[in-house]
Amino acid sequence: MAFSFGAAAGAGASNPSGAFGGFGTTTTTAAPAFSFSAPTNTGTSGLFGASQNKGFGFGTSFGTGTGTGLGTGLGTGLGFGGFGTQQQQQQTSLGGGLFSQPAQTPAQSNQLINTASALSAPTLLGDERDAILAKWNQLQAFWGTGKGYFSNNIAPVEFTQENPFCRFKAVGYSLMPNNKDEDGLVVLVFNRKEVDIRSQQQQLVESLHKILGGNQTLTVNVEGVKTMPDDQTEVIIYVVERSPNGTSRRVPATTLYAHFEQANIKSSLQQLGVSFSMARTELSPAQVKQLLQNPPAGVDPIIWEQAKVDNPDPDKLIPVPMVGFKELLRRLKVQDQMTKQHQTRLDIISEDISELQKNQTTTMAKIAQYKRKLMALSHRTLQVLIKQEIQRKSGYAIQADEEQLRVQLDIIQCELNAPTQFRGRLNELMSQIRMQNHFGAVRAEERYYIDSDLLREIKQHLKQQQEGLSHLISIIKDDLEDIKLIEHELNESIPMRGGFFS
């Protein structure tokens, strides 16, 4: 039984759900199996009763269709009620005066007066129970659902989420579309999963072509398919029209959207499973200005102005109201879906980076190998050229340029053999190399390769040094033998002299 207040029982009986009705009740009809010929009918009463948010569509009609996401397909129900036709809501106060601004129309004035009477001074029962009824009406207004009874002679006030006293609302930001009307992009939202749409994409294109009349000059193309929350899929299409002279052009998005919004075409799209359609076109500066100047229904102008000030990127983002938990949940699902897509893309990029790093390592190793091979081939080529030049010049006298070259080579050879210049430096470098090899300080990839001719010269120099040391050692040994012989002779001659003098 509905919650009643004595004498108002008859009036309250007209509300089947009662004063407590509409909180979280949802009625859905199970959808049939996926088919482009079977109709799909769904009905929802929503979390906050049977009221439906009026949306703001970026198509050709503003404020008449269901709400849409801005640019990224955020779904329905953004709450921009009646762009261009909705009057600005007048703010009321529970504690102070009735109205802070004059009403713009008589109907709106009566609505505000009835709302104020239901929230502050109901005269339904004529006793202290009216105060309880006023508090109950305030609670319903805060929640955004139910009916406010305040008089026996006047119909109750319908509380919706758009009323100024609803507490469950906030302002967020959505991305504005940047597509031109000439691009011809139209968004179709299907109540099907992405896998089903992709598996029957060709049938979908053929069905849309039949809906457009089956004209051979028209071709339906799919721009993209994207997953949306609640097992929905966003399909972006455009239609190409070919003229008899061979040229082609895209049908403007507004024209295609207007065709889809016709009653018979819309019913055919619903049979395909389309729950929503939208022309993806950018807003003109005048439309953006008018949209920002008029706060949405039920949103405080002060909050709306603050939202415009806090906009992180006014050129790309636009403030949108979020009314009720259902809208908040929808945006949360959209953000979760977008986060998963970003994470998937990051995983793909990470795999590509790992593969590129492996390829870079392999390429660097091959480059080092080819460098060594090139150096070896260069030395072999030089040797062949030297031998060929020797054979070609055999039997000829030394020419003037060759004599100059021989003189230069002799000078270089003398400089290399000078002990105080390059030879000392070379010995120092060799000592450092031995020390590094001894302590193992050289990394595996930092290996040095010495030319064979230079290595032969180094060996020859070391051999000469070794021969010089050997010759010096032999001289020292001979001198030591002579010294020992002299000492022996001296030791033997001393006793003889002693005997002689004795």
HELIX and SHEET records of a PDB file:
HELIX    1   1 GLY A    6  ALA A    8  5                                   3    
HELIX    2   2 ALA A    9  GLY A   12  1                                   4    
HELIX    3   3 PRO A  106  SER A  120  1                                  15    
HELIX    4   4 ARG A  129  TRP A  143  1                                  15    
HELIX    5   5 ASP A  181  ASP A  183  5                                   3    
HELIX    6   6 GLU A  194  SER A  199  1                                   6    
HELIX    7   7 GLN A  201  ILE A  211  1                                  11    
HELIX    8   8 ALA A  253  PHE A  260  1                                   8    
HELIX    9   9 ALA A  263  GLN A  271  1                                   9    
HELIX   10  10 PRO A  285  GLN A  293  1                                   9    
HELIX   11  11 PRO A  301  VAL A  309  1                                   9    
HELIX   12  12 GLY A  324  LYS A  393  1                                  70    
HELIX   13  13 ALA A  400  ASN A  417  1                                  18    
HELIX   14  14 PHE A  422  PHE A  439  1                                  18    
HELIX   15  15 SER A  452  PHE A  501  1                                  50    
SHEET    1   A 2 LYS A 147  GLY A 148  0                                        
SHEET    2   A 2 VAL A 157  GLU A 158 -1                                        
SHEET    1   B 2 LYS A 169  LEU A 175  0                                        
SHEET    2   B 2 LEU A 317  VAL A 323 -1                                        
SHEET    1   C 4 LEU A 218  MET A 228  0                                        
SHEET    2   C 4 GLN A 232  ARG A 242 -1                                        
SHEET    3   C 4 VAL A 186  PHE A 190 -1                                        
SHEET    4   C 4 VAL A 274  ALA A 279 -1                                        
SHEET    1   D 3 LEU A 218  MET A 228  0                                        
SHEET    2   D 3 GLN A 232  ARG A 242 -1                                        
SHEET    3   D 3 SER A 248  ARG A 250 -1                                        
END                                                                             
